[in-house]
Amino acid sequence: MTSVAGQDWFRNPALQRVLALLNADGGEARVAGGAVRNSLMGMPAGDVDIATTLVPDEVIGRAKAAGIKAVPTGIDHGTVTLVTDRTPFEVTTLRRDLETDGRRAQVAFGTDWQEDAERRDLTINALYATANGEVVDLVGGLADIETRTVRFIGDADRRIAEDHLRILRFFRFFAFYGSGRPDADGLRACARAKGKLAALSAERVWSETKKLLSAPDPFRALLWMRQSGVLTQILPETEKWGIDAIPGLVAAETAFGWAPDPLLRLAAIVPPDAERLAGLSSRLKLSRAEAACLSEWAAAPEIPETIGETALDRMLYRHGPQGLIARLKLALSAARAKAETDPPSMARSALCHRLLARAESWQKPDFPIAGGDVIAAGIPAGPKVGQILATLEAAWVDSNFNLDRQTLLGRLAALT
């Protein structure tokens, strides 16, 4: 018998309290999906979700009677979030689909565990754990976990027709959990249906893509997305740019302890073209911060093959650190990838590493004079004040920020 009973998350008193509440008086509840999957694959459980035969009103009623907070987070689709000991658990009534259109489904509540399992997307996501920790597998998920196979439940075309986002979920779960080649039936079904992704909201597409790009190593998934045409469908900017920079970036992340950054990985596979990236940000509805991150990277100058630290300081002042740090990380990653067979790349790698450390600790110096100084020197308020300030600031930057206030005021006097 496969069991998760020994897992710390399963023994959590808060979870046991909720399971006991929902399993009493004819109800049945099981932990469903990700927590079970991850535990069996030796990964952190993450959020713990629960499936139950009880309808939402009954779940809410039992929770209130037991003094447990109930939040109707998705009650139309059968989901209530129960919060006990400050721990949230999503509790969803067993369901069957009445009608789907590839974007949303109309569901009916039920009590059939087989039916509930078969409406889910992937076999590894349809495992349950009973109140005593026994794993229940109704769709072949355990065998696929053993082989690290990411496979649709039943007919792949039908699963995708129910929700087109499952195309991206197939590749995302392959990035996190798959081994070898993707399941052939699933891959072919994704290729056939890739055009359906255009019917989905930009927010859903970007959310799923961002999760995929956050995988420890998304390269194999991106490779098969490109092979199937799915990557071009959602990120046409990658078509002539490619994904070859990803292995070197992942290797650098491992070597230097960088956290996986989906935006940096996105930057690695798209051209640094400000206009095209603005279009990408608008099309996928990136947040303002995300769009700014890409924009600053595209606007930042390339790092010269040979550059001194003071020259970098001037670039940091003129362009800001965020875009240049991204440039340096990508340049460092590319140089490291070539270093074993290309001695100049080894030197380039060392230079980029040193410059990156400087950029990450850089603090912007304060320009010693302001508009008030120019006006005090007799220049009327207006555009000329800004022009003179810009001239003086450029000279100050070119001096590696060494011109002091008195020297700059002397130059100001000479300009008036």
C-alpha positions, -999 to 999 in steps of 0.1 A, spaced: 0 0 0 13 34 -10 8 59 18 16 95 28 7 89 64 43 95 76 47 129 59 49 159 83 23 179 63 -2 150 66 3 147 103 -4 185 107 -31 187 135 -49 214 114 -53 191 84 -63 162 106 -90 183 122 -105 193 89 -104 157 75 -121 144 107 -148 171 104 -155 163 67 -154 125 71 -179 124 99 -216 116 96 -216 101 61 -192 126 45 -160 116 28 -129 137 22 -95 130 8 -64 151 1 -62 156 -36 -36 165 -62 -4 183 -57 5 175 -21 1 138 -27 20 140 -60 49 160 -46 53 138 -15 56 107 -37 82 124 -58 103 136 -29 93 172 -33 78 197 -8 41 193 -6 31 230 -10 -6 238 -6 -28 210 7 -62 207 -12 -91 185 -2 -118 169 -22 -151 159 -6 -185 144 -13 -201 171 7 -217 201 -11 -203 236 -3 -232 246 20 -226 215 41 -189 222 42 -196 258 54 -222 246 79 -199 220 95 -170 245 96 -190 272 113 -203 247 139 -168 236 146 -155 272 149 -135 270 117 -134 300 94 -150 293 60 -144 315 30 -165 309 -2 -135 314 -26 -149 296 -55 -183 284 -44 -199 283 -79 -173 256 -87 -176 239 -54 -146 254 -36 -146 267 0 -114 276 18 -113 265 55 -89 282 77 -78 267 110 -47 274 131 -40 301 105 -36 273 78 -59 275 47 -72 244 30 -92 245 -2 -120 221 0 -138 213 -33 -169 192 -38 -165 162 -63 -175 174 -97 -184 163 -132 -185 185 -163 -218 193 -178 -204 216 -206 -170 229 -215 -159 254 -242 -121 252 -238 -120 282 -214 -146 275 -187 -167 246 -176 -202 242 -162 -201 216 -135 -224 195 -114 -216 183 -79 -213 146 -73 -201 118 -50 -183 96 -76 -145 96 -70 -138 79 -104 -158 106 -122 -140 133 -103 -106 118 -111 -113 114 -148 -123 151 -153 -88 162 -141 -60 169 -165 -29 147 -158 -26 113 -142 -1 125 -117 -25 153 -106 -54 129 -99 -41 110 -69 -60 111 -35 -50 103 0 -76 90 24 -79 101 61 -54 74 71 -29 84 44 -36 56 19 -30 68 -17 -59 61 -40 -50 59 -77 -80 57 -101 -62 67 -134 -27 52 -134 -9 81 -117 13 60 -95 29 42 -125 35 75 -142 51 89 -110 75 59 -110 86 67 -146 82 105 -143 58 105 -172 35 135 -177 4 121 -193 -32 133 -200 -60 113 -184 -77 93 -211 -79 109 -245 -55 138 -248 -74 157 -274 -106 156 -253 -87 168 -222 -74 198 -241 -107 205 -257 -121 208 -222 -96 235 -213 -71 248 -238 -48 260 -210 -40 223 -205 -16 226 -234 7 249 -213 1 229 -182 13 198 -200 47 214 -207 48 231 -173 44 199 -154 68 182 -178 94 209 -168 89 202 -131 82 165 -131 89 149 -164 118 127 -176 131 118 -210 107 127 -239 72 140 -233 43 116 -238 39 112 -275 1 113 -275 1 144 -254 27 161 -275 8 155 -307 -24 167 -292 -8 199 -280 6 205 -314 -27 200 -331 -46 223 -307 -19 251 -303 -41 276 -322 -67 273 -295 -44 291 -271 -54 324 -288 -89 320 -273 -76 321 -237 -72 353 -216 -37 368 -217 -36 366 -179 -40 328 -179 -14 323 -206 12 345 -189 5 330 -155 11 295 -168 41 306 -189 57 323 -159 53 292 -138 69 271 -165 98 296 -167 102 292 -129 110 255 -131 144 244 -119 154 237 -155 128 246 -182 150 239 -212 136 205 -222 100 217 -219 109 248 -240 126 226 -266 95 205 -270 73 236 -270 94 249 -299 93 216 -317 55 214 -314 49 251 -324 34 260 -290 63 283 -281 59 303 -313 21 305 -307 25 322 -273 59 339 -277 64 347 -314 93 368 -304 113 337 -298 109 323 -333 141 336 -348 159 341 -315 159 307 -300 163 291 -266 199 281 -266 209 305 -239 188 287 -213 212 258 -204 240 283 -197 217 305 -176 205 275 -156 241 264 -150 251 299 -138 221 300 -115 233 267 -99 269 279 -97 262 313 -82 231 305 -62 208 328 -82 171 321 -76 153 311 -109 140 343 -124 113 338 -150 117 373 -164 155 369 -168 148 336 -185 123 353 -207 149 379 -216 173 351 -226 149 338 -253 136 371 -268 155 398 -287 163 430 -267 141 451 -289 122 477 -269 93 480 -294 87 443 -297 90 438 -259 65 465 -253 42 447 -276 48 414 -257 41 431 -224 9 445 -237 -3 413 -254 3 391 -223 -8 418 -199 24 418 -178 23 438 -146 39 473 -147 69 460 -128 74 431 -151 70 453 -182 95 478 -167 120 450 -160 120 439 -197 120 475 -209 150 484 -188 169 453 -199 162 461 -236 172 498 -231 205 489 -213 236 490 -235 255 458 -242 285 451 -220 317 458 -240 342 429 -242 366 450 -222 353 476 -197 367 490 -165 349 494 -132 347 532 -135 332 529 -169 306 505 -156 298 530 -128 291 556 -155 268 532 -173 250 524 -141 244 560 -134 231 568 -169 210 537 -173 201 524 -139 212 491 -124 183 467 -131 188 464 -169 225 463 -167 224 436 -140 203 415 -163 227 421 -192 257 411 -170 240 379 -158 232 369 -193 267 378 -205 282 359 -176 261 328 -183 270 329 -220 307 332 -213 307 304 -187 290 281 -212 319 286 -237 348 289 -212 359 252 -213 367 253 -250 373 290 -255 400 307 -234 388 343 -242 354 334 -228 370 324 -196 385 358 -192 351 373 -202 334 352 -176 358 365 -149 352 401 -160 314 398 -160 315 381 -126 335 410 -111 314 436 -128 281 419 -116 293 420 -80 300 457 -84 267 465 -101 247 446 -74 264 466 -46 264 499 -65 247 530 -49 238 560 -70 259 590 -61 242 624 -55 249 651 -81 263 679 -60 243 708 -75 207 714 -83 184 737 -102 184 762 -74 221 767 -78 217 776 -115 189 800 -107 210 816 -80 237 821 -106 214 843 -125 197 820 -150 159 826 -151 137 796 -144 130 777 -176 144 752 -201 179 767 -200 182 757 -163 178 721 -173 202 724 -202 230 738 -180 224 712 -153 226 684 -180 259 699 -192 274 700 -158 261 666 -149 276 650 -180 310 666 -171 306 653 -135 298 617 -147 327 618 -173 351 627 -144 340 595 -127 320 616 -102 352 633 -90 343 669 -96 332 684 -63 306 711 -57 330 740 -57 345 730 -90 311 725 -105 299 759 -93 330 775 -109 321 758 -142 285 771 -137 298 806 -133 317 803 -166 285 792 -184 264 821 -172 
